[in-house]
């Protein structure tokens, strides 16, 4: 497994422990998502309505980040195996939302670093949360850079607040080399890459929410990709 884990003791991990959520919940979490998600690797026939699967995605992602935080605290292999199953289930749901091949999304999320995985899953827990300008508050609201700031902060990586500053501080990567969790930026807007084709998660704009989406064709020529973890 990747060995460059960063700052496992995140603020949300401590909040979850305070809520009494620990490793005893892992078995139930895996069983819950197995029923909810299933095991098919087929692609959906078409992209679903915006955030159609948001309740399932956020519930499964929340289980995944709890098991990840339990694993990073205690280092038990069983916890990591439970986390891997939940991460895969969340990836499958994200692929279904977009009509993508599930196996490709699962592979993209499993092959990136643990901090990247944790950042992606943190963003997934916020799907459906309203867009709010100049805001980065869990379960309440985000603007575009507020979401990436929050998600990477949950992975122990501090980003700048402004979208342009975030991408300038990141290591530039080519589109072909971009991985799940990397930043995707065009002037005035920053998103998080999901590792497959044009798949992203972002906080869209006023009147919208945090959504699983694809990069706009209109912006394709001005898009930049960046890795927030310095090499």
C-alpha positions as a Markdown table, in Angstrom:
| # | Residue | x | y | z |
|---|---|---|---|---|
| 1 | Unk | 0.0 | 0.0 | 0.0 |
| 2 | Unk | 1.2 | 3.6 | -0.4 |
| 3 | Unk | 3.4 | 4.7 | 2.4 |
| 4 | Unk | 3.3 | 8.5 | 2.2 |
| 5 | Unk | 0.4 | 9.1 | 4.6 |
| 6 | Unk | 0.1 | 12.6 | 6.0 |
| 7 | Unk | -1.3 | 13.7 | 9.4 |
| 8 | Unk | -3.8 | 11.0 | 10.1 |
| 9 | Unk | -5.3 | 12.8 | 13.2 |
| 10 | Unk | -7.6 | 15.2 | 11.4 |
| 11 | Unk | -10.2 | 17.4 | 13.1 |
| 12 | Unk | -13.1 | 15.4 | 11.7 |
| 13 | Unk | -11.5 | 12.1 | 13.0 |
| 14 | Unk | -11.5 | 13.5 | 16.5 |
| 15 | Unk | -15.1 | 14.7 | 16.1 |
| 16 | Unk | -16.1 | 11.3 | 15.0 |
| 17 | Unk | -14.4 | 9.7 | 17.9 |
| 18 | Unk | -16.2 | 12.1 | 20.2 |
| 19 | Unk | -19.4 | 11.0 | 18.7 |
| 20 | Unk | -18.6 | 7.4 | 19.8 |
| 21 | Unk | -18.0 | 6.1 | 16.3 |
| 22 | Unk | -15.1 | 3.6 | 16.4 |
| 23 | Unk | -13.9 | 0.3 | 15.0 |
| 24 | Unk | -16.9 | -1.6 | 16.3 |
| 25 | Unk | -19.0 | 0.0 | 13.6 |
| 26 | Unk | -16.8 | -1.2 | 10.7 |
| 27 | Unk | -18.5 | -4.6 | 10.2 |
| 28 | Unk | -21.9 | -3.0 | 10.1 |
| 29 | Unk | -20.7 | -0.3 | 7.7 |
| 30 | Unk | -19.3 | -2.9 | 5.3 |
| 31 | Unk | -22.6 | -4.9 | 5.4 |
| 32 | Unk | -24.6 | -1.8 | 4.9 |
| 33 | Unk | -22.8 | -0.7 | 1.8 |
| 34 | Unk | -22.6 | -4.2 | 0.4 |
| 35 | Unk | -26.4 | -4.1 | 0.3 |
| 36 | Unk | -26.6 | -0.5 | -0.9 |
| 37 | Unk | -24.0 | -0.8 | -3.6 |
| 38 | Unk | -23.8 | -4.4 | -4.8 |
| 39 | Unk | -20.8 | -5.8 | -6.6 |
| 40 | Unk | -21.4 | -5.1 | -10.3 |
| 41 | Unk | -18.7 | -3.5 | -12.4 |
| 42 | Unk | -21.0 | -2.5 | -15.3 |
| 43 | Unk | -21.5 | 1.1 | -16.4 |
| 44 | Unk | -24.8 | 2.8 | -16.1 |
| 45 | Unk | -26.5 | 3.3 | -19.4 |
| 46 | Unk | -26.6 | 7.0 | -19.1 |
| 47 | Unk | -25.5 | 9.8 | -16.7 |
| 48 | Unk | -28.1 | 10.2 | -13.9 |
| 49 | Unk | -29.8 | 13.4 | -12.9 |
| 50 | Unk | -27.6 | 15.7 | -10.9 |
| 51 | Unk | -26.8 | 14.2 | -7.4 |
| 52 | Unk | -29.3 | 11.4 | -8.0 |
| 53 | Unk | -27.2 | 9.1 | -5.8 |
| 54 | Unk | -26.1 | 11.8 | -3.3 |
| 55 | Unk | -27.6 | 10.1 | -0.2 |
| 56 | Unk | -26.0 | 6.8 | -1.0 |
| 57 | Unk | -22.7 | 8.4 | -1.9 |
| 58 | Unk | -22.4 | 10.5 | 1.2 |
| 59 | Unk | -23.4 | 7.7 | 3.5 |
| 60 | Unk | -20.9 | 5.3 | 2.0 |
| 61 | Unk | -18.1 | 7.9 | 1.9 |
| 62 | Unk | -18.7 | 8.8 | 5.5 |
| 63 | Unk | -18.3 | 5.1 | 6.5 |
| 64 | Unk | -15.2 | 5.0 | 4.4 |
| 65 | Unk | -13.5 | 8.0 | 6.1 |
| 66 | Unk | -14.4 | 6.7 | 9.5 |
| 67 | Unk | -12.7 | 3.3 | 8.8 |
| 68 | Unk | -9.8 | 5.2 | 7.2 |
| 69 | Unk | -9.4 | 7.2 | 10.4 |
| 70 | Unk | -9.7 | 4.1 | 12.5 |
| 71 | Unk | -7.0 | 2.4 | 10.4 |
| 72 | Unk | -4.6 | 5.3 | 10.7 |
| 73 | Unk | -5.1 | 5.5 | 14.4 |
| 74 | Unk | -4.7 | 1.8 | 15.2 |
| 75 | Unk | -2.9 | 0.4 | 12.2 |
| 76 | Unk | -4.9 | -2.8 | 12.1 |
| 77 | Unk | -4.9 | -4.7 | 8.8 |
| 78 | Unk | -8.6 | -5.7 | 9.2 |
| 79 | Unk | -9.5 | -2.0 | 9.4 |
| 80 | Unk | -7.6 | -1.3 | 6.2 |
| 81 | Unk | -9.4 | -4.2 | 4.4 |
| 82 | Unk | -12.7 | -2.8 | 5.6 |
| 83 | Unk | -11.7 | 0.7 | 4.4 |
| 84 | Unk | -10.7 | -0.7 | 0.9 |
| 85 | Unk | -14.1 | -2.2 | 0.5 |
| 86 | Unk | -15.9 | 1.0 | 1.4 |
| 87 | Unk | -13.6 | 3.1 | -0.8 |
| 88 | Unk | -14.5 | 0.8 | -3.7 |
| 89 | Unk | -18.2 | 1.0 | -3.0 |
| 90 | Unk | -18.0 | 4.8 | -3.0 |
| 91 | Unk | -16.1 | 4.8 | -6.3 |
| 92 | Unk | -18.7 | 2.5 | -7.8 |
| 93 | Unk | -21.5 | 4.9 | -6.8 |
| 94 | Unk | -19.6 | 7.9 | -8.3 |
| 95 | Unk | -19.2 | 6.0 | -11.5 |
| 96 | Unk | -22.9 | 5.1 | -11.7 |
| 97 | Unk | -23.8 | 8.8 | -11.1 |
| 98 | Unk | -21.8 | 9.7 | -14.3 |
| 99 | Unk | -22.5 | 6.6 | -16.3 |
| 100 | Unk | -18.9 | 5.6 | -16.2 |
| 101 | Unk | -17.4 | 2.1 | -16.0 |
| 102 | Unk | -17.3 | 1.2 | -12.3 |
| 103 | Unk | -14.1 | -0.9 | -12.4 |
| 104 | Unk | -12.2 | 2.1 | -13.9 |
| 105 | Unk | -13.2 | 4.4 | -11.1 |
| 106 | Unk | -12.4 | 1.8 | -8.4 |
| 107 | Unk | -8.9 | 1.3 | -9.9 |
| 108 | Unk | -8.3 | 5.1 | -10.2 |
| 109 | Unk | -9.1 | 5.6 | -6.5 |
| 110 | Unk | -7.1 | 2.6 | -5.3 |
| 111 | Unk | -4.0 | 3.4 | -7.3 |
| 112 | Unk | -3.5 | 7.0 | -5.9 |
| 113 | Unk | -1.8 | 7.8 | -2.6 |
| 114 | Unk | -3.6 | 7.5 | 0.7 |
| 115 | Unk | -3.7 | 11.3 | 1.2 |
| 116 | Unk | -5.3 | 11.6 | -2.2 |
| 117 | Unk | -7.8 | 8.9 | -1.3 |
| 118 | Unk | -8.7 | 10.6 | 1.9 |
| 119 | Unk | -9.2 | 13.9 | 0.2 |
| 120 | Unk | -11.4 | 12.4 | -2.5 |
| 121 | Unk | -13.6 | 10.7 | 0.1 |
| 122 | Unk | -13.8 | 13.8 | 2.2 |
| 123 | Unk | -15.2 | 15.6 | -0.8 |
| 124 | Unk | -17.6 | 12.8 | -1.4 |
| 125 | Unk | -19.1 | 13.2 | 2.1 |
| 126 | Unk | -20.1 | 16.7 | 1.1 |
| 127 | Unk | -22.0 | 15.9 | -2.1 |
| 128 | Unk | -25.3 | 17.8 | -2.0 |
| 129 | Unk | -24.1 | 20.5 | 0.4 |
| 130 | Unk | -25.1 | 24.0 | -0.8 |
| 131 | Unk | -22.7 | 26.4 | -2.6 |
| 132 | Unk | -21.9 | 29.3 | -0.3 |
| 133 | Unk | -19.6 | 32.1 | -1.3 |
| 134 | Unk | -16.5 | 32.6 | 0.9 |
| 135 | Unk | -17.4 | 29.5 | 2.9 |
| 136 | Unk | -15.7 | 26.2 | 3.8 |
| 137 | Unk | -17.8 | 24.6 | 6.5 |
| 138 | Unk | -18.5 | 20.8 | 6.7 |
| 139 | Unk | -22.1 | 19.9 | 6.1 |
| 140 | Unk | -23.1 | 23.6 | 5.7 |
| 141 | Unk | -21.6 | 25.2 | 2.6 |
| 142 | Unk | -18.6 | 25.6 | 0.3 |
| 143 | Unk | -17.5 | 27.7 | -2.5 |
| 144 | Unk | -15.2 | 26.0 | -5.1 |
| 145 | Unk | -11.9 | 26.6 | -3.3 |
| 146 | Unk | -13.6 | 26.0 | 0.1 |
| 147 | Unk | -14.4 | 22.5 | -0.9 |
| 148 | Unk | -10.8 | 21.6 | -2.0 |
| 149 | Unk | -9.4 | 23.4 | 1.0 |
| 150 | Unk | -11.7 | 21.3 | 3.3 |
| 151 | Unk | -11.1 | 18.0 | 1.4 |
| 152 | Unk | -7.3 | 18.3 | 1.4 |
| 153 | Unk | -7.3 | 19.6 | 5.0 |
| 154 | Unk | -9.0 | 16.4 | 6.0 |
| 155 | Unk | -6.0 | 14.6 | 4.5 |
| 156 | Unk | -3.7 | 16.7 | 6.6 |
| 157 | Unk | -2.6 | 19.0 | 3.7 |
| 158 | Unk | -3.1 | 22.8 | 4.1 |
| 159 | Unk | -4.1 | 24.6 | 0.9 |
| 160 | Unk | -4.3 | 28.3 | 0.2 |
| 161 | Unk | -7.8 | 29.8 | 0.3 |
| 162 | Unk | -7.9 | 31.3 | -3.2 |
| 163 | Unk | -8.4 | 28.9 | -6.2 |
| 164 | Unk | -5.6 | 30.5 | -8.3 |
| 165 | Unk | -3.2 | 30.2 | -5.4 |
| 166 | Unk | -4.1 | 26.6 | -4.9 |
| 167 | Unk | -3.2 | 25.6 | -8.4 |
| 168 | Unk | -0.1 | 27.7 | -8.5 |
| 169 | Unk | 1.2 | 26.1 | -5.3 |
| 170 | Unk | 0.5 | 22.6 | -6.6 |
| 171 | Unk | 2.9 | 20.5 | -8.7 |
| 172 | Unk | 1.9 | 20.8 | -12.3 |
| 173 | Unk | 0.9 | 17.5 | -13.8 |
| 174 | Unk | -0.2 | 16.7 | -17.4 |
| 175 | Unk | -3.7 | 15.5 | -18.0 |
| 176 | Unk | -2.5 | 12.0 | -18.8 |
| 177 | Unk | -0.6 | 11.8 | -15.4 |
| 178 | Unk | -3.4 | 13.3 | -13.3 |
| 179 | Unk | -4.7 | 11.1 | -10.4 |
| 180 | Unk | -7.8 | 11.0 | -8.3 |
| 181 | Unk | -7.6 | 13.8 | -5.8 |
| 182 | Unk | -5.5 | 16.2 | -7.9 |
| 183 | Unk | -6.8 | 19.7 | -8.4 |
| 184 | Unk | -8.4 | 20.7 | -11.7 |
| 185 | Unk | -8.5 | 24.5 | -12.4 |
| 186 | Unk | -9.6 | 26.9 | -15.0 |
| 187 | Unk | -9.5 | 30.7 | -14.4 |
| 188 | Unk | -11.9 | 31.4 | -11.6 |
| 189 | Unk | -12.8 | 27.9 | -10.6 |
| 190 | Unk | -11.1 | 24.9 | -8.9 |
| 191 | Unk | -12.3 | 21.3 | -8.8 |
| 192 | Unk | -11.1 | 17.9 | -7.7 |
| 193 | Unk | -10.3 | 15.2 | -10.2 |
| 194 | Unk | -11.8 | 11.7 | -9.8 |
| 195 | Unk | -9.2 | 10.0 | -11.9 |
| 196 | Unk | -11.2 | 8.9 | -14.9 |
| 197 | Unk | -11.8 | 10.8 | -18.2 |
| 198 | Unk | -13.4 | 14.1 | -17.3 |
| 199 | Unk | -14.9 | 13.2 | -13.9 |
| 200 | Unk | -14.7 | 15.8 | -11.1 |
| 201 | Unk | -16.3 | 16.8 | -7.9 |
| 202 | Unk | -16.8 | 20.5 | -7.2 |
| 203 | Unk | -18.9 | 23.1 | -5.6 |
| 204 | Unk | -20.5 | 24.6 | -8.6 |
| 205 | Unk | -21.9 | 28.1 | -8.1 |
| 206 | Unk | -24.7 | 30.1 | -6.4 |
| 207 | Unk | -28.0 | 28.1 | -6.4 |
| 208 | Unk | -26.2 | 24.8 | -6.9 |
| 209 | Unk | -24.4 | 22.3 | -4.6 |
| 210 | Unk | -21.3 | 20.1 | -4.3 |
| 211 | Unk | -21.8 | 17.9 | -7.3 |
| 212 | Unk | -20.2 | 14.9 | -9.1 |
| 213 | Unk | -19.8 | 16.3 | -12.6 |
| 214 | Unk | -17.5 | 16.4 | -15.7 |
| 215 | Unk | -15.2 | 19.1 | -16.9 |
| 216 | Unk | -17.0 | 21.6 | -19.1 |
| 217 | Unk | -16.1 | 21.2 | -22.8 |
| 218 | Unk | -16.1 | 25.0 | -23.1 |
| 219 | Unk | -13.2 | 25.1 | -20.6 |
| 220 | Unk | -11.2 | 22.2 | -21.9 |
| 221 | Unk | -8.4 | 24.3 | -23.4 |
| 222 | Unk | -7.8 | 26.3 | -20.3 |
| 223 | Unk | -7.8 | 23.5 | -17.7 |
| 224 | Unk | -4.8 | 22.8 | -15.6 |
| 225 | Unk | -4.1 | 19.8 | -13.3 |
| 226 | Unk | -2.0 | 20.0 | -10.1 |
| 227 | Unk | -0.9 | 17.7 | -7.3 |
| 228 | Unk | -1.2 | 19.4 | -3.9 |
| 229 | Unk | 1.5 | 17.1 | -2.4 |
| 230 | Unk | 5.0 | 18.4 | -3.3 |
| 231 | Unk | 7.2 | 15.7 | -4.8 |
